[in-house]
Amino acid sequence: MSGYHRFSIDHASLAAALSDEPSYRVEQVWKAIYSDRHDPQEWLELPQRLRVRLANLIPTQLCVERDVMSDAGETVKTLWRLNDGAYVESVLMHYPDRTTLCVSSQVGCAMGCTFCATGQAGFTRHLDTGEIVEQVARARRTSAAHNRRLSNIVFMGMGEPLANEANLWPAIERIHSEYGLSARHITVSTVGLVPGIRALAHRALPVTLAVSLHAADDLTRSELVPMNNRYPIGALMDACQEYTRNGGRRISFEWALISDVNDSDDDAERLAQLCRQLRPVAHVNVIPLNDTPGYPVRGSSMDTVRRFIDVLSRRGVSATIRSTRGDDIAAACGQLAASVDPPRRR
């Protein structure tokens, strides 16, 4: 094996690996890699001997262990087996006006958020750039086969994206440049890693930032999101303000509503105060808590969800209820665990 992988090799390394080929072949191979054709045998613009060579020279890193579908096939959770035997999951969601892929950035997660199945499982390792990009490449192919166009990428799968920023950002640049996705259609979620937010504020591509806030006071947030002990809300808001100042990019706050924990009118008032500190004012995505085996509490009722959003609206803060997709196959927000056992449908 060459040590190269298909979606992590850069253009210069590909040219070096194919130095014995005519120079125009490098461009042909590069375009073929980022086409919607997965198997090198489909790269018919290349001679057969080169297609065989490339299959060994630049192998892929992800193998489908299992696909599980929900919503009449409109939601597909894929369990990927990596070359070292580790597992991650991604979720492809088709909507009438868009197709969104939820991408993983780590095997497991070290953030330890109490209500998240990935955090409960602990951290194994970072995904490299190629493993991140390949999730997108394979989802594009699947979407194209069903006459859909992959239009949105959200880094809300397994792992804390900004803890793996060294591999995440090259992946984002590759997705943007080779697949033509607008930076504003790429969303990076974080539990609040302040150094990562500050670094993102000065990146050239204006990606969307989603902060998993879940509480507006340090005591409650530290219980839900242990990273708050290191980067409390005051420091987090300072970083968010820096982010919005650079290009006027709007932040969204993610808020999983948990019954009798963070769903009171006072919680909504405190959240509104934080949102209004930012210009433009932060948007809130309200997420009724999804069940996870390791966190025996329940999500807020829909009446409580509507009341919570009404308080925010009266304070001039826009909020939407994020539609839950795939909760019956453990594919919804906070449920990804990369279990090799088939998920139980509810």
C-alpha positions as CSV (number, residue, x, y, z in Angstrom):
1,M,0.0,0.0,0.0
2,S,1.2,3.5,-0.7
3,G,0.2,5.3,2.5
4,Y,-2.1,7.6,0.5
5,H,-5.8,7.7,0.9
6,R,-8.3,8.9,-1.7
7,F,-9.8,11.9,0.1
8,S,-6.8,13.0,2.1
9,I,-4.2,13.1,-0.6
10,D,-3.5,16.7,-1.7
11,H,-2.9,17.8,-5.3
12,A,0.9,18.0,-5.0
13,S,1.1,14.5,-3.4
14,L,-1.1,13.1,-6.1
15,A,1.2,14.7,-8.8
16,A,4.2,13.2,-7.1
17,A,2.6,9.7,-6.9
18,L,1.8,9.9,-10.6
19,S,5.0,11.5,-11.7
20,D,5.5,8.7,-14.3
21,E,2.2,9.5,-15.9
22,P,1.5,12.3,-18.4
23,S,0.9,15.5,-16.5
24,Y,-2.7,15.8,-17.8
25,R,-3.6,12.6,-16.1
26,V,-3.2,14.2,-12.7
27,E,-6.0,16.6,-13.4
28,Q,-8.1,13.8,-14.8
29,V,-7.6,11.7,-11.7
30,W,-8.2,14.7,-9.3
31,K,-11.6,15.5,-11.0
32,A,-12.5,11.8,-11.0
33,I,-11.9,11.5,-7.2
34,Y,-14.3,14.4,-6.6
35,S,-16.9,13.2,-9.1
36,D,-19.9,11.1,-8.0
37,R,-18.3,7.9,-9.2
38,H,-16.9,5.9,-6.3
39,D,-15.2,3.0,-8.0
40,P,-12.1,3.8,-10.0
41,Q,-13.4,1.2,-12.6
42,E,-16.0,3.9,-13.4
43,W,-13.4,6.4,-14.3
44,L,-13.6,5.5,-17.9
45,E,-11.7,8.6,-19.1
46,L,-8.6,6.8,-17.7
47,P,-6.9,3.7,-19.2
48,Q,-7.7,0.4,-17.6
49,R,-4.1,-0.1,-16.2
50,L,-4.3,3.2,-14.5
51,R,-7.7,2.5,-13.0
52,V,-6.3,-0.7,-11.5
53,R,-3.3,1.1,-10.2
54,L,-5.4,3.9,-8.6
55,A,-7.6,1.4,-6.7
56,N,-4.4,0.3,-4.8
57,L,-2.6,3.6,-4.8
58,I,-5.4,5.7,-3.2
59,P,-7.8,3.4,-1.4
60,T,-10.8,4.6,0.5
61,Q,-11.1,4.6,4.3
62,L,-14.8,4.0,5.0
63,C,-16.7,0.8,4.6
64,V,-20.5,0.6,5.0
65,E,-21.3,-1.7,7.9
66,R,-25.0,-0.9,7.9
67,D,-27.6,1.5,6.6
68,V,-30.8,2.0,8.6
69,M,-33.7,4.0,7.2
70,S,-36.5,6.0,8.7
71,D,-39.1,8.5,7.5
72,A,-39.9,6.3,4.4
73,G,-36.3,6.3,3.4
74,E,-35.9,10.1,3.7
75,T,-33.5,9.7,6.7
76,V,-30.6,7.3,6.3
77,K,-28.1,6.5,9.2
78,T,-24.9,4.9,8.0
79,L,-22.6,3.0,10.3
80,W,-19.1,3.3,8.9
81,R,-16.2,0.9,9.7
82,L,-12.9,2.6,9.5
83,N,-9.6,1.0,8.4
84,D,-8.5,0.5,12.0
85,G,-11.7,-1.2,13.0
86,A,-13.3,1.9,14.7
87,Y,-16.8,3.0,13.9
88,V,-18.6,6.3,13.3
89,E,-22.0,7.3,12.0
90,S,-23.4,9.9,9.7
91,V,-27.0,10.8,8.9
92,L,-28.3,11.8,5.5
93,M,-31.6,13.7,5.6
94,H,-33.7,14.5,2.5
95,Y,-36.2,17.4,2.7
96,P,-38.4,18.9,0.0
97,D,-36.1,21.8,-0.5
98,R,-32.7,20.5,0.5
99,T,-30.6,17.5,1.4
100,T,-28.5,17.7,4.5
101,L,-25.7,15.4,5.8
102,C,-24.8,15.3,9.5
103,V,-21.1,14.5,9.6
104,S,-18.9,13.0,12.4
105,S,-15.5,14.5,13.2
106,Q,-14.2,12.1,15.9
107,V,-14.6,8.5,17.0
108,G,-16.5,9.1,20.2
109,C,-16.3,12.4,22.1
110,A,-14.3,13.7,25.1
111,M,-16.7,16.5,26.0
112,G,-18.8,14.3,28.3
113,C,-22.2,16.1,27.8
114,T,-24.5,14.2,30.1
115,F,-27.5,13.9,27.7
116,C,-25.5,12.9,24.6
117,A,-24.9,9.2,23.7
118,T,-21.7,10.0,22.0
119,G,-20.3,11.8,25.0
120,Q,-21.4,9.0,27.3
121,A,-19.3,6.6,25.2
122,G,-16.0,8.5,25.6
123,F,-13.3,9.5,23.2
124,T,-11.2,7.2,21.0
125,R,-9.5,9.3,18.3
126,H,-9.8,12.2,15.8
127,L,-10.9,11.5,12.3
128,D,-8.4,12.6,9.7
129,T,-9.3,14.9,6.9
130,G,-9.9,12.1,4.4
131,E,-12.3,10.3,6.7
132,I,-14.3,13.5,7.1
133,V,-14.4,14.3,3.4
134,E,-15.3,10.7,2.4
135,Q,-18.5,10.9,4.4
136,V,-19.5,13.8,2.2
137,A,-18.3,12.1,-1.0
138,R,-20.3,9.0,-0.3
139,A,-23.4,10.9,0.6
140,R,-23.2,13.0,-2.6
141,R,-23.1,9.8,-4.6
142,T,-26.1,8.3,-2.7
143,S,-28.0,11.5,-3.2
144,A,-27.2,11.7,-6.9
145,A,-28.4,8.2,-7.4
146,H,-31.8,9.3,-6.1
147,N,-31.8,12.5,-8.1
148,R,-31.1,14.6,-5.1
149,R,-28.3,17.2,-4.6
150,L,-26.4,17.3,-1.3
151,S,-26.8,21.0,-0.4
152,N,-26.0,21.3,3.3
153,I,-23.3,19.9,5.6
154,V,-23.7,20.1,9.4
155,F,-20.8,19.0,11.6
156,M,-23.2,17.8,14.3
157,G,-22.4,14.1,14.3
158,M,-20.1,12.3,16.6
159,G,-17.4,14.3,18.2
160,E,-16.5,17.9,19.0
161,P,-15.5,19.5,15.6
162,L,-13.4,22.3,17.0
163,A,-11.3,19.8,19.1
164,N,-10.2,18.4,15.8
165,E,-9.9,21.7,14.0
166,A,-6.5,20.7,12.4
167,N,-8.3,18.1,10.3
168,L,-11.7,19.7,10.2
169,W,-10.6,22.9,8.5
170,P,-8.8,21.3,5.5
171,A,-11.8,19.1,5.1
172,I,-14.1,22.1,5.0
173,E,-11.8,23.8,2.4
174,R,-11.9,20.7,0.3
175,I,-15.7,20.3,0.5
176,H,-16.1,24.0,-0.4
177,S,-13.6,24.0,-3.3
178,E,-14.2,20.6,-4.9
179,Y,-17.9,20.2,-4.3
180,G,-18.9,23.9,-4.7
181,L,-20.9,24.0,-1.4
182,S,-21.4,27.6,-0.2
183,A,-19.6,28.3,3.1
184,R,-22.9,29.4,4.5
185,H,-24.4,26.0,3.8
186,I,-21.7,24.4,6.0
187,T,-22.4,24.5,9.8
188,V,-19.9,23.8,12.5
189,S,-21.3,22.9,15.9
190,T,-19.4,23.3,19.2
191,V,-20.1,22.9,22.9
192,G,-18.1,26.1,23.4
193,L,-14.4,25.6,22.8
194,V,-13.4,29.2,23.0
195,P,-10.0,28.9,21.2
196,G,-11.6,27.1,18.3
197,I,-14.3,29.8,18.0
198,R,-11.7,32.5,18.0
199,A,-9.7,30.6,15.3
200,L,-12.9,30.1,13.2
201,A,-13.6,33.9,13.5
202,H,-10.5,34.6,11.4
203,R,-10.9,31.9,8.8
204,A,-11.5,33.0,5.2
205,L,-14.7,30.9,4.7
206,P,-17.7,32.3,6.5
207,V,-19.1,29.0,7.7
208,T,-22.1,29.0,10.1
209,L,-21.4,28.5,13.8
210,A,-23.8,26.7,16.0
211,V,-23.1,26.8,19.8
212,S,-24.6,24.0,21.9
213,L,-25.6,26.2,24.8
214,H,-28.4,24.4,26.6
215,A,-28.3,26.6,29.7
216,A,-27.8,30.4,30.3
217,D,-26.3,30.1,33.8
218,D,-23.0,28.6,34.7
219,L,-24.2,26.2,37.4
220,T,-26.8,24.5,35.2
221,R,-24.6,24.5,32.1
222,S,-21.6,23.0,33.9
223,E,-23.8,20.1,34.9
224,L,-25.0,19.6,31.3
225,V,-21.8,20.5,29.5
226,P,-18.7,19.9,31.6
227,M,-16.5,22.0,29.2
228,N,-18.3,25.0,30.7
229,N,-16.1,24.6,33.8
230,R,-13.1,25.5,31.6
231,Y,-14.8,28.0,29.3
232,P,-17.7,29.6,31.3
233,I,-20.5,31.5,29.6
234,G,-18.8,34.9,30.0
235,A,-15.7,33.7,28.1
236,L,-17.9,31.9,25.6
237,M,-19.9,35.0,24.8
238,D,-16.8,37.1,24.4
239,A,-15.6,34.6,21.7
240,C,-19.0,34.6,20.1
241,Q,-18.9,38.4,19.9
242,E,-15.5,38.2,18.2
243,Y,-17.0,35.7,15.7
244,T,-19.9,38.0,14.8
245,R,-17.7,41.1,14.5
246,N,-15.7,39.4,11.8
247,G,-18.0,39.6,8.8
248,G,-21.2,40.0,10.7
249,R,-21.8,36.3,10.8
250,R,-24.8,35.2,12.7
251,I,-24.5,32.5,15.4
252,S,-27.2,30.0,16.3
253,F,-27.6,28.7,19.8
254,E,-28.7,25.1,20.2
255,W,-30.9,24.4,23.1
256,A,-32.1,20.9,24.0
257,L,-35.2,21.4,26.2
258,I,-35.1,19.1,29.2
259,S,-38.2,19.0,31.5
260,D,-37.7,20.9,34.8
261,V,-34.0,21.5,34.0
262,N,-33.7,24.3,31.4
263,D,-37.3,24.9,30.2
264,S,-38.7,27.6,32.5
265,D,-39.7,31.1,31.6
266,D,-36.7,32.4,33.6
267,D,-34.4,30.1,31.5
268,A,-35.9,31.7,28.4
269,E,-35.4,35.2,29.7
270,R,-31.8,34.5,30.5
271,L,-31.2,33.0,27.1
272,A,-32.8,36.1,25.4
273,Q,-30.4,38.3,27.3
274,L,-27.4,36.4,26.0
275,C,-28.8,36.4,22.4
276,R,-29.3,40.1,22.4
277,Q,-25.7,40.7,23.4
278,L,-24.7,39.7,19.9
279,R,-25.1,41.7,16.7
280,P,-26.8,40.3,14.7
281,V,-28.9,38.8,17.4
282,A,-28.3,35.1,17.8
283,H,-30.9,32.7,16.5
284,V,-32.1,29.8,18.7
285,N,-32.7,26.3,17.5
286,V,-34.9,24.6,20.1
287,I,-34.6,20.8,20.3
288,P,-36.9,18.7,22.4
289,L,-34.5,16.3,24.1
290,N,-34.1,13.0,22.4
291,D,-33.9,9.9,24.6
292,T,-30.5,8.4,25.4
293,P,-30.0,5.3,27.6
294,G,-27.5,6.9,29.9
295,Y,-29.6,10.0,30.7
296,P,-32.9,9.1,32.4
297,V,-34.8,12.3,32.0
298,R,-37.5,13.4,29.6
299,G,-37.7,16.1,27.0
300,S,-40.1,19.0,27.6
301,S,-43.7,18.8,26.4
302,M,-44.7,20.6,23.2
303,D,-46.8,23.1,25.2
304,T,-43.6,24.0,27.2
305,V,-41.6,24.2,23.9
306,R,-44.1,26.7,22.5
307,R,-44.2,28.7,25.7
308,F,-40.4,28.9,25.7
309,I,-40.3,30.1,22.1
310,D,-43.0,32.7,22.8
311,V,-40.9,34.2,25.6
312,L,-37.9,34.5,23.2
313,S,-40.1,36.0,20.5
314,R,-41.4,38.7,22.9
315,R,-37.8,39.6,23.7
316,G,-37.0,40.0,20.0
317,V,-35.2,36.7,19.5
318,S,-36.0,34.4,16.6
319,A,-36.3,30.8,17.4
320,T,-37.4,27.6,15.6
321,I,-38.2,24.1,16.7
322,R,-35.7,21.8,15.0
323,S,-37.6,18.9,13.4
324,T,-36.6,15.6,14.9
325,R,-35.5,13.1,12.3
326,G,-34.6,9.5,12.9
327,D,-35.3,9.3,16.6
328,D,-36.8,5.8,16.0
329,I,-33.5,4.6,14.7
330,A,-31.2,6.4,17.2
331,A,-30.2,8.9,14.5
332,A,-31.5,12.1,16.1
333,C,-29.5,14.8,17.8
334,G,-27.5,13.4,20.7
335,Q,-28.3,9.8,19.9
336,L,-25.3,8.7,17.7
337,A,-23.2,6.0,19.4
338,A,-21.9,3.9,16.5
339,S,-23.2,0.7,18.0
340,V,-22.6,-2.4,16.0
341,D,-25.9,-3.7,17.3
342,P,-28.9,-2.7,15.1
343,P,-30.9,0.1,16.7
344,R,-34.2,-0.8,18.2
345,R,-37.1,1.0,16.5
346,R,-39.7,2.6,18.8
